Amino acid sequence: MIKRRDLVVLCLGLAIGAGVASLYWRGSERQGQLAFNHNLKCQQIARQFESENSTIATIVKSAYSPSRNSCIAEVIWIVPPESDNVRYTVEDLLSHEAFFIKSVKRGEPIGQTAKEQEAQFITASR
């Protein structure tokens, strides 16, 4: 037989658990909305960067970096436009800090360079 005291403790435990779960859900929802907003802003920055540099740069991908509070992008540059070199970079679009730079002659295989660029992008965007 369940004692009245046990029933009160059970109800109190359920109420506290529901309250904590509700607070956690609200916090994670707010965190998700904040991350979404940061990523949206980063995409806008990337589009603006690409339009300003449309003849010499292409953004492969971009992402918000919470640790840097900035927008990180993989960029392919052809500088100057008539050059035979293509420069692959990973850079902060706000501070213009470069985390990875590698030049390759046009027409050469870029498999290893692309892997290195991707690895640097993943590291920088954390």
N, C-alpha and C positions, 0 to 999 in steps of 0.2 A: 504494500500500500504506500502511495506517495504522500509524504508529509507536506503540510502546508508550507513550511519553511523551504523545502526542496523545490516546490513549485514556484515560490517567489524568487528564489535564486536562479532558477531556470529562465523565468520570464525576464528578469533583470539582465541575465547574460545574453539572451536573444535581443533585447532592446539595445544594449551596448554594442553588440556585434553588428546590428543593422545600422547603427549610427556611424560606427567606424567604417563599414563598407560604403556607406553613402558619402562620407568625407573622402575616402580613397577614390571613388568613382568620379566625384566632382573634380578632384585634383588632377587625375589622369586625363579627364576630358579637357580641362583647361590647358594642361601641358600639350595635349595633342593639337588643340586649336592654335596655341602659340607657335608650335613647330610648323604647322600648316601655313600660318601667316608669314613666318620667316622664309620658308621655302618659296612662297608666292612672291615675296619682295625680291628674293634672290633671282627668280626667273625674270622678273621685270628688269633688274639690273643687268642680267646677262643679255637680254634682248636689246637693251639700250647700248651696251658695249659693242655688241655685234653690229648694230646699225651704224654706229660711229666709226667702226673699223671694217666695214663690209667688203672693201676691196682687198684687204690684206689679212683678215682674221676670220676664222670660223670657230665657234664654240661647239665642242663635241658634246659636253654636258656640264651642268653646274649644279651645285648643292650648297645649302646653308651649313656652315660649320659652327656648331654651338660653342666649341672650345675657343674659337677665334672671334666669335660673334661677327662673322663676315661671310661673304659669298666666294666660294672657291670654284674654279672652272678649269676644264681641260680645253686648251686653245691650240689651234693649228694656225701658224703664221706663215705667210709668204712675203718676206720683207727683203728687199724691195719687190714689188709685184713682178718684175721681169727676172728675178733671181732664179737660179737653179736649185737653191736650197729651200727646204721647208723646215720650219722650226716648230717643234712640239713642246708645249709648256703646260705646267700646272701652276696657276697663279691666283692670288687673291685679287678679285676685281675691284675692291675698294682701296686697298693700300698699294696695289700693284706689286706686291712681294711675290717673287717667283720661287716655287718649291722644286721645280724640275724644268730643265731646258736641255733640249737635244736637237741638233740640226741633222738633217738627212738630205742627201741629193734627191731631186725628183726622179722617180722611176725606180729607186732602190727599195728593197723590201723593208717594210716598217713593222713587221710582226713583233720583234723584241722591243722596239721603241714604244709601240702601242701598249705592250704589257707593262713596261716600266712606267709609262705615263699613267696608266690605270692604277697601278699600285701606289704611286705618289698621290694621286687624286683621292684614293680611299683614305690614306693616312692623313692628308691635309684637311679633309672634310669632316673629320671626327670632332 
